[in-house]
């Protein structure tokens, strides 16, 4: 017989860890029943033993199968009973009930709606204010499951329970921490919630989870932390917590979504000049050592950085320009297309034009004019026009410009003019953004 799957082993371990001390429970029950002093106490003892036995059985049932049994338990009305009993139960019985509820929402996603719509989140938050550590872990994992629903997040915010969501992202199983992180990202879209989450210390919590999470968790954390960073007040906090190297790692990872997330967040973080310097250093390393897909995204990020005035000299001083020129010569078609686009963007700055010319970009751009790729031809022409209109460089490319048809020349001039207008508007927006964070 083959070995058990990791999920089955996890469930077996979970069940064993949840078992009450039945010897102690039965001994207490026998003492009450043998005393014969108070019939009401004996009835209460019988009820408690019955509830405890039922809760343990339901918990075991919920942990088996592919979630269908947990769903059956939820639809049977058991969750309503659990929620009714929880606020009135003592410590030992309460612990068993909490773990039963944990199984119901962990292995049966439909049960989360039943719990949330019947006051379950309110009960969980109230218990988190006074529970012991053994029960706390399960309550936090129940909370993280419930906050994946919009109504759950709304209720949690209204109860002032965001601190528990941050705590859930810090402790517990990785699955629960990832759920909490996803809920944080969804809540962080709103300015007030984002501010409160930052006050509660969510940034270092997410960065720590970024460190230890698996590839899927890193995507969720990267996205949520990007949402938090989308405000000037927090850009430096995110960088100071150590996020930039983690996004560089995500950019080099195998997942295309991760590369897109890293690109977007880098363009946000680069609003701060010191962040742009650090980002550029990582991008240069990736252009040297990364695979083709990573180099493509790194070139795109350099395109984005060129939209910020303070980043223009940063790109040049990072040593990226000679590497970009070499990739234009030796890279595959897609790499060359993206690199050519970056060079075209950089060519709008006088100092960058000189650095590009010194690195040998001009003859390469002239060669690219005859490439099969239309995108390469367009970006090369755009850059060459910028070189040609620079009096200090005009003579070096006049022959190439003369070979271009007037029609193509006018088309590219119009395209370049539009690009410059968009770039100018974006720079104006970024300058406003930096001065007035409330505009975000």
MOVENZI-V786274 format. One record per residue. RES is the residue in one small letter. PHI is phi as a letter, one per 40 degrees, with the letter a starting at -180 (999 if undefined). PSI is psi as a letter, one per 40 degrees, with the letter a starting at -180 (999 if undefined). D_LAST is the distance of its C-alpha to the last C-alpha in Angstrom with 2 decimals. Layout:
# MOVENZI-V786274
res: <RES & RES>
phi: <PHI & PHI>
psi: <PSI & PSI>
d_last: <D_LAST & D_LAST>
This chain:
# MOVENZI-V786274
res: <x & x & x & x & x & x & x & x & x & x & x & x & x & x & x & x & x & x & x & x & x & x & x & x & x & x & x & x & x & x & x & x & x & x & x & x & x & x & x & x & x & x & x & x & x & x & x & x & x & x & x & x & x & x & x & x & x & x & x & x & x & x & x & x & x & x & x & x & x & x & x & x & x & x & x & x & x & x & x & x & x & x & x & x & x & x & x & x & x & x & x & x & x & x & x & x & x & x & x & x & x & x & x & x & x & x & x & x & x & x & x & x & x & x & x & x & x & x & x & x & x & x & x & x & x & x & x & x & x & x & x & x & x & x & x & x & x & x & x & x & x & x & x & x & x & x & x & x & x & x & x & x & x & x & x & x & x & x & x & x & x & x & x & x & x & x & x & x & x & x & x & x & x & x & x & x & x & x & x & x & x & x & x & x & x & x & x & x & x & x & x & x & x & x & x & x & x & x & x & x & x & x & x & x & x & x & x & x & x & x & x & x & x & x & x & x & x & x & x & x & x & x & x & x & x & x & x & x & x & x & x & x & x & x & x & x & x & x & x & x & x & x & x & x & x & x & x & x & x & x & x & x & x & x & x & x & x & x & x & x & x & x & x & x & x & x & x & x & x & x & x & x & x & x & x & x & x & x & x & x & x & x & x & x & x & x & x & x & x & x & x & x & x & x & x & x & x & x & x & x & x & x & x & x & x & x & x & x & x & x & x & x & x & x & x & x & x & x & x & x & x & x & x & x & x & x & x & x & x & x & x & x & x & x & x & x & x & x & x & x & x & x & x & x & x & x & x & x & x & x & x & x & x & x & x & x & x & x & x & x & x & x & x & x & x & x & x & x & x & x & x & x & x & x & x & x & x & x & x & x & x & x & x & x & x & x & x & x & x & x & x & x & x & x & x & x & x & x & x & x & x & x & x & x & x & x & x & x & x & x & x & x & x & x & x & x & x & x & x & x & x & x & x & x & x & x & x & x & x & x & x & x & x & x & x & x & x & x & x & x>
phi: <999 & c & c & c & c & d & c & c & c & c & c & c & c & c & c & c & c & c & c & c & c & c & c & c & c & c & c & c & c & c & c & c & c & c & c & g & c & b & c & c & c & c & c & c & c & c & c & c & c & c & c & c & c & c & c & c & c & c & c & c & c & c & c & b & g & b & h & c & c & c & c & c & c & c & c & c & g & c & c & d & c & d & c & c & c & d & c & b & c & c & d & c & c & c & c & c & c & c & c & c & c & c & c & c & c & c & b & b & c & c & c & c & c & c & c & c & c & b & g & c & c & c & c & c & c & c & c & c & c & a & c & c & c & c & c & d & d & c & c & c & c & c & c & c & c & c & c & c & c & d & c & c & c & c & c & c & c & c & c & g & b & c & c & c & c & c & c & c & c & c & b & h & c & c & c & c & c & c & c & c & c & c & c & c & c & c & c & c & c & c & d & c & c & c & c & c & c & c & d & c & g & c & c & c & c & c & c & c & c & d & c & c & c & c & c & c & c & c & c & c & c & d & c & c & c & c & c & c & c & c & a & d & d & b & d & c & c & c & c & c & c & g & c & c & c & c & c & c & c & c & c & c & c & c & c & c & c & c & c & c & c & c & c & c & c & d & c & c & c & c & d & c & d & c & c & d & c & c & c & c & c & c & c & c & c & c & c & c & b & c & c & d & c & c & c & c & c & d & c & c & c & c & d & c & c & c & c & b & d & c & c & d & c & c & d & c & c & c & g & c & c & c & c & c & c & c & c & c & c & b & c & c & d & c & c & c & c & c & c & c & c & c & c & c & c & c & c & c & b & d & c & c & c & c & c & c & c & c & c & g & c & c & c & c & c & c & c & c & d & b & c & c & c & c & c & c & c & c & c & c & c & d & c & c & c & c & c & c & c & c & d & c & b & d & c & c & b & d & c & c & c & c & c & c & c & c & c & c & d & c & c & c & c & c & c & c & c & c & c & c & c & c & c & c & c & c & c & c & c & c & c & c & d & c & c & b & d & c & c & c>
psi: <h & i & i & i & i & d & d & d & d & d & d & d & d & d & d & d & d & e & h & i & g & d & d & d & d & d & d & d & d & d & d & d & d & e & d & e & d & h & d & d & d & d & d & d & d & d & d & d & d & d & d & d & d & d & d & d & d & d & d & d & d & d & e & i & a & f & e & d & d & d & d & d & d & d & e & e & e & d & d & d & d & d & d & d & d & d & d & e & i & a & d & d & d & d & d & d & d & d & d & d & d & d & d & d & d & d & e & g & d & d & d & d & d & d & d & d & e & f & e & d & d & d & d & d & d & d & d & d & e & e & i & i & d & d & d & d & d & d & d & d & d & d & d & d & d & d & e & e & i & d & d & d & d & d & d & d & d & d & e & f & e & d & d & d & d & d & d & d & e & d & i & a & i & d & d & d & d & d & d & d & d & d & d & d & d & d & d & e & d & h & d & d & d & d & d & d & d & d & d & e & f & d & d & d & d & d & d & d & d & d & d & e & i & a & d & d & d & d & d & d & d & d & d & d & d & d & d & d & e & f & h & d & d & e & d & d & d & d & d & d & e & f & d & d & d & d & d & d & d & d & d & e & i & e & h & d & d & d & d & d & d & d & d & d & d & d & d & d & d & e & d & h & d & d & d & d & d & d & d & d & d & d & d & d & d & d & d & d & e & i & i & d & d & d & d & d & d & d & d & d & d & d & d & d & d & e & e & h & d & e & e & d & d & d & d & d & e & e & e & d & d & d & d & d & d & d & d & d & d & e & i & i & d & d & d & d & d & d & d & d & d & d & d & d & d & d & e & e & h & d & d & d & d & d & d & d & d & d & e & f & d & d & d & d & d & d & d & d & d & e & i & d & h & d & d & d & d & d & d & d & d & d & d & d & d & d & d & d & e & h & d & e & e & d & d & e & e & d & d & d & d & d & e & i & i & d & d & d & d & d & d & d & d & d & d & d & d & d & d & d & d & d & d & d & d & d & d & d & d & d & d & d & d & d & d & g & d & e & e & 999>
d_last: <59.60 & 56.20 & 53.84 & 51.27 & 47.74 & 44.97 & 43.54 & 47.01 & 47.55 & 44.22 & 45.27 & 48.75 & 47.37 & 44.97 & 47.90 & 50.16 & 47.63 & 47.21 & 50.94 & 52.14 & 55.28 & 57.68 & 60.68 & 59.22 & 58.06 & 61.51 & 63.28 & 61.40 & 62.16 & 65.84 & 66.09 & 64.79 & 67.06 & 70.09 & 69.78 & 70.83 & 69.82 & 66.99 & 66.82 & 63.29 & 62.09 & 63.82 & 62.11 & 58.71 & 59.55 & 60.53 & 57.32 & 55.21 & 57.09 & 56.74 & 52.98 & 52.60 & 54.68 & 52.85 & 49.40 & 50.58 & 52.07 & 48.96 & 46.87 & 49.22 & 49.24 & 45.44 & 45.25 & 47.55 & 47.13 & 44.03 & 42.34 & 44.70 & 46.71 & 43.66 & 42.65 & 46.21 & 46.09 & 42.91 & 44.38 & 47.63 & 46.21 & 46.25 & 42.57 & 43.20 & 46.07 & 44.07 & 41.36 & 44.14 & 45.98 & 43.14 & 42.49 & 46.26 & 47.25 & 48.38 & 47.02 & 49.13 & 48.96 & 45.25 & 44.66 & 46.56 & 44.75 & 41.31 & 42.41 & 43.79 & 40.50 & 38.76 & 41.10 & 40.53 & 36.73 & 36.92 & 39.53 & 38.89 & 35.35 & 36.60 & 37.53 & 33.94 & 33.59 & 36.84 & 35.75 & 32.32 & 33.83 & 36.65 & 34.86 & 34.94 & 31.50 & 32.33 & 35.57 & 34.01 & 31.50 & 34.42 & 36.59 & 34.04 & 34.33 & 38.02 & 39.09 & 40.93 & 39.63 & 41.73 & 40.15 & 36.60 & 36.05 & 37.00 & 34.93 & 31.78 & 32.63 & 33.24 & 29.86 & 28.08 & 30.03 & 29.19 & 25.42 & 25.41 & 25.85 & 23.11 & 25.42 & 26.05 & 22.42 & 22.18 & 25.40 & 24.51 & 21.37 & 23.55 & 26.23 & 24.09 & 25.13 & 22.08 & 24.05 & 26.68 & 24.40 & 23.39 & 27.14 & 27.97 & 25.88 & 27.96 & 31.43 & 33.62 & 34.44 & 32.22 & 31.93 & 30.64 & 28.22 & 26.82 & 26.48 & 24.63 & 22.25 & 21.63 & 21.01 & 18.53 & 16.51 & 16.76 & 15.82 & 12.86 & 10.96 & 10.65 & 8.56 & 11.92 & 13.96 & 11.99 & 12.39 & 15.99 & 16.74 & 15.83 & 18.03 & 20.70 & 20.84 & 19.59 & 18.67 & 22.34 & 23.59 & 21.79 & 22.86 & 26.39 & 26.44 & 25.30 & 28.42 & 30.93 & 29.86 & 31.68 & 30.34 & 28.99 & 27.32 & 25.70 & 24.04 & 22.67 & 21.57 & 20.05 & 17.91 & 16.92 & 16.22 & 14.05 & 11.92 & 11.88 & 11.11 & 7.86 & 6.25 & 8.01 & 10.08 & 11.70 & 12.42 & 15.63 & 16.66 & 16.68 & 18.70 & 20.97 & 21.82 & 23.37 & 21.15 & 21.61 & 25.34 & 24.77 & 22.47 & 25.15 & 27.68 & 25.78 & 25.63 & 29.40 & 30.11 & 32.00 & 29.36 & 27.61 & 24.65 & 24.28 & 24.31 & 21.53 & 19.36 & 20.24 & 19.53 & 15.98 & 15.23 & 17.15 & 15.11 & 11.92 & 14.08 & 15.72 & 12.98 & 15.20 & 18.67 & 20.69 & 19.06 & 19.84 & 23.40 & 23.85 & 22.44 & 24.76 & 27.69 & 27.25 & 26.91 & 30.09 & 31.94 & 30.91 & 32.06 & 35.34 & 35.98 & 33.90 & 35.14 & 34.53 & 31.61 & 29.82 & 30.67 & 29.22 & 25.79 & 26.02 & 26.79 & 23.79 & 21.53 & 23.32 & 22.54 & 18.81 & 19.27 & 21.15 & 18.10 & 17.05 & 19.53 & 20.03 & 20.81 & 23.57 & 26.15 & 24.99 & 26.03 & 29.28 & 30.15 & 29.50 & 32.59 & 30.87 & 32.45 & 36.08 & 35.12 & 33.26 & 36.33 & 38.65 & 36.74 & 37.03 & 40.75 & 41.31 & 38.56 & 38.95 & 37.87 & 34.36 & 33.71 & 35.07 & 32.92 & 29.65 & 31.01 & 32.12 & 28.66 & 27.30 & 30.18 & 29.52 & 25.92 & 27.28 & 30.04 & 27.86 & 28.06 & 31.50 & 31.89 & 30.83 & 33.35 & 36.05 & 35.20 & 35.25 & 38.53 & 40.03 & 39.14 & 41.10 & 38.39 & 40.24 & 43.36 & 41.35 & 39.19 & 42.44 & 43.80 & 40.73 & 41.42 & 44.28 & 42.45 & 42.62 & 38.83 & 37.40 & 33.91 & 35.55 & 37.49 & 34.49 & 32.33 & 35.46 & 36.24 & 32.76 & 33.15 & 36.73 & 35.85 & 33.48 & 36.37 & 38.85 & 36.97 & 36.94 & 40.31 & 40.78 & 40.61 & 41.95 & 45.47 & 44.57 & 43.31 & 45.14 & 47.55 & 44.83 & 43.17 & 46.61 & 47.07 & 44.10 & 44.85 & 43.58 & 41.97 & 39.94 & 39.10 & 37.67 & 35.71 & 34.07 & 33.48 & 31.60 & 29.54 & 28.80 & 27.89 & 25.34 & 23.86 & 23.68 & 21.95 & 19.20 & 18.91 & 18.80 & 16.04 & 13.91 & 14.89 & 13.97 & 10.38 & 10.38 & 12.19 & 9.82 & 6.97 & 9.81 & 10.97 & 8.23 & 5.89 & 5.38 & 3.81 & 0.00>
